[in-house]
Amino acid sequence: MVSFCTSGVLTVGRATTIAHESVITYLRRQDFIAEFTADIADPAEKQATITNFYKLLADSGFNVQS
């Protein structure tokens, strides 16, 4: 979904609002990062995946600072 937001396919307005709200709902889950990286055994790879995900969020227009 985040990649879809970055693609530029969605028009600004209702479509982007719905997509962002959907992503934010998942991000607010307390165990999101654990579930997102559950199938990655290597700690370095897990950290790189998390870092890349946050970069993707920022590229998609999500505020990753707050």
N, CA, C and O atoms as CSV, one atom per row, in Angstrom:
chain,resi,resn,atom,element,x,y,z
A,1,MET,N,N,0.828,-1.193,0.000
A,1,MET,CA,C,0.000,0.000,0.000
A,1,MET,C,C,0.871,1.255,0.000
A,1,MET,O,O,0.574,2.216,-0.708
A,2,VAL,N,N,1.943,1.249,0.790
A,2,VAL,CA,C,2.827,2.407,0.840
A,2,VAL,C,C,3.481,2.623,-0.525
A,2,VAL,O,O,3.588,3.759,-0.989
A,3,SER,N,N,3.912,1.552,-1.162
A,3,SER,CA,C,4.498,1.665,-2.501
A,3,SER,C,C,3.484,2.245,-3.486
A,3,SER,O,O,3.846,3.024,-4.368
A,4,PHE,N,N,2.249,1.875,-3.339
A,4,PHE,CA,C,1.187,2.386,-4.193
A,4,PHE,C,C,1.030,3.893,-3.994
A,4,PHE,O,O,0.820,4.630,-4.957
A,5,CYS,N,N,1.132,4.346,-2.755
A,5,CYS,CA,C,1.035,5.781,-2.469
A,5,CYS,C,C,2.192,6.538,-3.115
A,5,CYS,O,O,2.022,7.677,-3.550
A,6,THR,N,N,3.345,5.924,-3.177
A,6,THR,CA,C,4.530,6.548,-3.753
A,6,THR,C,C,4.473,6.593,-5.272
A,6,THR,O,O,5.077,7.475,-5.883
A,7,SER,N,N,3.764,5.670,-5.888
A,7,SER,CA,C,3.769,5.519,-7.341
A,7,SER,C,C,3.223,6.724,-8.096
A,7,SER,O,O,3.534,6.898,-9.274
A,8,GLY,N,N,2.427,7.549,-7.453
A,8,GLY,CA,C,1.835,8.697,-8.127
A,8,GLY,C,C,0.567,8.363,-8.884
A,8,GLY,O,O,0.022,9.211,-9.590
A,9,VAL,N,N,0.094,7.143,-8.746
A,9,VAL,CA,C,-1.118,6.715,-9.432
A,9,VAL,C,C,-2.353,7.380,-8.828
A,9,VAL,O,O,-3.293,7.721,-9.546
A,10,LEU,N,N,-2.348,7.557,-7.538
A,10,LEU,CA,C,-3.507,8.135,-6.866
A,10,LEU,C,C,-3.559,9.637,-7.076
A,10,LEU,O,O,-2.532,10.314,-7.030
A,11,THR,N,N,-4.752,10.154,-7.306
A,11,THR,CA,C,-4.920,11.589,-7.411
A,11,THR,C,C,-4.995,12.181,-6.008
A,11,THR,O,O,-5.495,11.557,-5.072
A,12,VAL,N,N,-4.492,13.380,-5.894
A,12,VAL,CA,C,-4.526,14.056,-4.602
A,12,VAL,C,C,-5.980,14.342,-4.268
A,12,VAL,O,O,-6.747,14.827,-5.100
A,13,GLY,N,N,-6.331,14.035,-3.056
A,13,GLY,CA,C,-7.708,14.237,-2.613
A,13,GLY,C,C,-8.226,13.011,-1.910
A,13,GLY,O,O,-7.542,12.438,-1.061
A,14,ARG,N,N,-9.409,12.609,-2.249
A,14,ARG,CA,C,-10.071,11.499,-1.565
A,14,ARG,C,C,-9.280,10.190,-1.663
A,14,ARG,O,O,-9.165,9.467,-0.673
A,15,ALA,N,N,-8.739,9.879,-2.831
A,15,ALA,CA,C,-8.003,8.622,-3.007
A,15,ALA,C,C,-6.772,8.563,-2.114
A,15,ALA,O,O,-6.520,7.546,-1.468
A,16,THR,N,N,-6.017,9.631,-2.075
A,16,THR,CA,C,-4.821,9.625,-1.232
A,16,THR,C,C,-5.189,9.630,0.243
A,16,THR,O,O,-4.501,9.014,1.058
A,17,THR,N,N,-6.249,10.307,0.587
A,17,THR,CA,C,-6.696,10.333,1.982
A,17,THR,C,C,-7.075,8.936,2.456
A,17,THR,O,O,-6.689,8.524,3.550
A,18,ILE,N,N,-7.817,8.220,1.654
A,18,ILE,CA,C,-8.232,6.859,2.017
A,18,ILE,C,C,-7.012,5.953,2.153
A,18,ILE,O,O,-6.917,5.184,3.109
A,19,ALA,N,N,-6.082,6.037,1.206
A,19,ALA,CA,C,-4.879,5.204,1.259
A,19,ALA,C,C,-4.036,5.531,2.487
A,19,ALA,O,O,-3.577,4.626,3.184
A,20,HIS,N,N,-3.828,6.822,2.756
A,20,HIS,CA,C,-3.039,7.216,3.921
A,20,HIS,C,C,-3.697,6.760,5.221
A,20,HIS,O,O,-3.012,6.279,6.124
A,21,GLU,N,N,-5.000,6.904,5.322
A,21,GLU,CA,C,-5.698,6.472,6.533
A,21,GLU,C,C,-5.566,4.967,6.735
A,21,GLU,O,O,-5.412,4.499,7.863
A,22,SER,N,N,-5.624,4.218,5.655
A,22,SER,CA,C,-5.465,2.771,5.740
A,22,SER,C,C,-4.076,2.399,6.241
A,22,SER,O,O,-3.931,1.549,7.120
A,23,VAL,N,N,-3.062,3.038,5.680
A,23,VAL,CA,C,-1.685,2.765,6.110
A,23,VAL,C,C,-1.503,3.163,7.569
A,23,VAL,O,O,-0.908,2.412,8.342
A,24,ILE,N,N,-1.995,4.309,7.948
A,24,ILE,CA,C,-1.844,4.787,9.326
A,24,ILE,C,C,-2.513,3.837,10.308
A,24,ILE,O,O,-1.999,3.634,11.408
A,25,THR,N,N,-3.633,3.259,9.940
A,25,THR,CA,C,-4.303,2.284,10.798
A,25,THR,C,C,-3.372,1.112,11.101
A,25,THR,O,O,-3.285,0.664,12.244
A,26,TYR,N,N,-2.679,0.617,10.079
A,26,TYR,CA,C,-1.719,-0.473,10.293
A,26,TYR,C,C,-0.521,-0.020,11.115
A,26,TYR,O,O,-0.060,-0.747,11.995
A,27,LEU,N,N,-0.021,1.160,10.837
A,27,LEU,CA,C,1.162,1.652,11.545
A,27,LEU,C,C,0.904,1.874,13.027
A,27,LEU,O,O,1.819,1.753,13.842
A,28,ARG,N,N,-0.309,2.191,13.376
A,28,ARG,CA,C,-0.645,2.455,14.782
A,28,ARG,C,C,-0.768,1.181,15.614
A,28,ARG,O,O,-0.840,1.239,16.842
A,29,ARG,N,N,-0.791,0.053,14.956
A,29,ARG,CA,C,-0.864,-1.208,15.703
A,29,ARG,C,C,0.402,-1.371,16.534
A,29,ARG,O,O,1.510,-1.162,16.040
A,30,GLN,N,N,0.234,-1.738,17.767
A,30,GLN,CA,C,1.350,-1.826,18.696
A,30,GLN,C,C,2.417,-2.819,18.226
A,30,GLN,O,O,3.604,-2.601,18.471
A,31,ASP,N,N,2.024,-3.881,17.569
A,31,ASP,CA,C,2.953,-4.925,17.163
A,31,ASP,C,C,3.292,-4.877,15.675
A,31,ASP,O,O,3.719,-5.880,15.102
A,32,PHE,N,N,3.101,-3.703,15.041
A,32,PHE,CA,C,3.295,-3.613,13.596
A,32,PHE,C,C,4.712,-4.008,13.168
A,32,PHE,O,O,4.867,-4.848,12.281
A,33,ILE,N,N,5.733,-3.430,13.769
A,33,ILE,CA,C,7.116,-3.702,13.358
A,33,ILE,C,C,7.467,-5.168,13.594
A,33,ILE,O,O,8.143,-5.776,12.764
A,34,ALA,N,N,7.028,-5.739,14.693
A,34,ALA,CA,C,7.291,-7.156,14.960
A,34,ALA,C,C,6.646,-8.038,13.894
A,34,ALA,O,O,7.258,-8.998,13.427
A,35,GLU,N,N,5.427,-7.717,13.515
A,35,GLU,CA,C,4.752,-8.491,12.470
A,35,GLU,C,C,5.389,-8.248,11.098
A,35,GLU,O,O,5.521,-9.175,10.299
A,36,PHE,N,N,5.778,-7.017,10.834
A,36,PHE,CA,C,6.369,-6.648,9.558
A,36,PHE,C,C,7.692,-7.380,9.315
A,36,PHE,O,O,8.023,-7.711,8.177
A,37,THR,N,N,8.433,-7.628,10.375
A,37,THR,CA,C,9.753,-8.257,10.249
A,37,THR,C,C,9.793,-9.673,10.809
A,37,THR,O,O,10.879,-10.213,11.020
A,38,ALA,N,N,8.667,-10.274,11.047
A,38,ALA,CA,C,8.597,-11.582,11.700
A,38,ALA,C,C,9.332,-12.677,10.936
A,38,ALA,O,O,9.884,-13.587,11.555
A,39,ASP,N,N,9.352,-12.612,9.632
A,39,ASP,CA,C,9.982,-13.676,8.846
A,39,ASP,C,C,11.457,-13.403,8.533
A,39,ASP,O,O,12.058,-14.129,7.741
A,40,ILE,N,N,12.038,-12.384,9.133
A,40,ILE,CA,C,13.444,-12.052,8.917
A,40,ILE,C,C,14.233,-12.456,10.160
A,40,ILE,O,O,14.027,-11.901,11.240
A,41,ALA,N,N,15.121,-13.408,10.007
A,41,ALA,CA,C,15.881,-13.920,11.154
A,41,ALA,C,C,17.116,-13.078,11.472
A,41,ALA,O,O,17.440,-12.883,12.643
A,42,ASP,N,N,17.800,-12.584,10.466
A,42,ASP,CA,C,19.045,-11.838,10.647
A,42,ASP,C,C,18.758,-10.430,11.184
A,42,ASP,O,O,18.040,-9.661,10.545
A,43,PRO,N,N,19.318,-10.085,12.358
A,43,PRO,CA,C,19.062,-8.768,12.950
A,43,PRO,C,C,19.492,-7.601,12.056
A,43,PRO,O,O,18.812,-6.576,12.016
A,44,ALA,N,N,20.601,-7.744,11.345
A,44,ALA,CA,C,21.063,-6.667,10.462
A,44,ALA,C,C,20.093,-6.473,9.295
A,44,ALA,O,O,19.783,-5.344,8.914
A,45,GLU,N,N,19.627,-7.572,8.744
A,45,GLU,CA,C,18.660,-7.500,7.649
A,45,GLU,C,C,17.336,-6.926,8.148
A,45,GLU,O,O,16.680,-6.159,7.444
A,46,LYS,N,N,16.954,-7.299,9.352
A,46,LYS,CA,C,15.717,-6.788,9.956
A,46,LYS,C,C,15.805,-5.269,10.107
A,46,LYS,O,O,14.861,-4.552,9.775
A,47,GLN,N,N,16.943,-4.784,10.610
A,47,GLN,CA,C,17.121,-3.339,10.792
A,47,GLN,C,C,17.134,-2.613,9.449
A,47,GLN,O,O,16.554,-1.535,9.323
A,48,ALA,N,N,17.789,-3.194,8.452
A,48,ALA,CA,C,17.825,-2.584,7.122
A,48,ALA,C,C,16.419,-2.517,6.523
A,48,ALA,O,O,16.071,-1.531,5.874
A,49,THR,N,N,15.627,-3.537,6.730
A,49,THR,CA,C,14.254,-3.564,6.225
A,49,THR,C,C,13.423,-2.466,6.874
A,49,THR,O,O,12.656,-1.780,6.198
A,50,ILE,N,N,13.574,-2.301,8.168
A,50,ILE,CA,C,12.844,-1.254,8.894
A,50,ILE,C,C,13.274,0.123,8.399
A,50,ILE,O,O,12.432,0.990,8.169
A,51,THR,N,N,14.585,0.330,8.234
A,51,THR,CA,C,15.111,1.609,7.748
A,51,THR,C,C,14.580,1.923,6.358
A,51,THR,O,O,14.150,3.045,6.088
A,52,ASN,N,N,14.610,0.927,5.475
A,52,ASN,CA,C,14.097,1.127,4.117
A,52,ASN,C,C,12.607,1.435,4.117
A,52,ASN,O,O,12.133,2.245,3.321
A,53,PHE,N,N,11.874,0.788,5.012
A,53,PHE,CA,C,10.437,1.039,5.107
A,53,PHE,C,C,10.170,2.483,5.525
A,53,PHE,O,O,9.297,3.142,4.960
A,54,TYR,N,N,10.920,2.975,6.512
A,54,TYR,CA,C,10.725,4.353,6.947
A,54,TYR,C,C,11.104,5.347,5.856
A,54,TYR,O,O,10.483,6.404,5.745
A,55,LYS,N,N,12.108,5.027,5.055
A,55,LYS,CA,C,12.456,5.880,3.912
A,55,LYS,C,C,11.309,5.892,2.915
A,55,LYS,O,O,10.961,6.945,2.381
A,56,LEU,N,N,10.719,4.730,2.660
A,56,LEU,CA,C,9.586,4.634,1.752
A,56,LEU,C,C,8.408,5.446,2.272
A,56,LEU,O,O,7.720,6.117,1.502
A,57,LEU,N,N,8.176,5.385,3.578
A,57,LEU,CA,C,7.103,6.189,4.174
A,57,LEU,C,C,7.343,7.672,3.939
A,57,LEU,O,O,6.427,8.401,3.557
A,58,ALA,N,N,8.568,8.116,4.166
A,58,ALA,CA,C,8.896,9.526,3.963
A,58,ALA,C,C,8.718,9.921,2.499
A,58,ALA,O,O,8.180,10.991,2.212
A,59,ASP,N,N,9.160,9.075,1.575
A,59,ASP,CA,C,9.008,9.338,0.133
A,59,ASP,C,C,7.536,9.399,-0.268
A,59,ASP,O,O,7.176,10.065,-1.238
A,60,SER,N,N,6.701,8.708,0.478
A,60,SER,CA,C,5.267,8.655,0.176
A,60,SER,C,C,4.511,9.828,0.770
A,60,SER,O,O,3.307,9.965,0.557
A,61,GLY,N,N,5.208,10.675,1.513
A,61,GLY,CA,C,4.561,11.844,2.087
A,61,GLY,C,C,4.057,11.658,3.499
A,61,GLY,O,O,3.359,12.524,4.025
A,62,PHE,N,N,4.402,10.533,4.128
A,62,PHE,CA,C,4.006,10.310,5.506
A,62,PHE,C,C,4.990,11.047,6.421
A,62,PHE,O,O,6.190,11.078,6.148
A,63,ASN,N,N,4.489,11.624,7.480
A,63,ASN,CA,C,5.346,12.298,8.451
A,63,ASN,C,C,5.897,11.245,9.409
A,63,ASN,O,O,5.174,10.758,10.278
A,64,VAL,N,N,7.167,10.892,9.254
A,64,VAL,CA,C,7.770,9.863,10.084
A,64,VAL,C,C,8.450,10.441,11.320
A,64,VAL,O,O,9.044,9.705,12.107
A,65,GLN,N,N,8.365,11.739,11.486
A,65,GLN,CA,C,8.985,12.411,12.632
A,65,GLN,C,C,8.152,12.280,13.895
A,65,GLN,O,O,8.706,12.219,14.992
A,66,SER,N,N,6.847,12.235,13.765
A,66,SER,CA,C,5.989,12.246,14.953
A,66,SER,C,C,5.584,10.881,15.391
A,66,SER,O,O,4.861,10.739,16.377
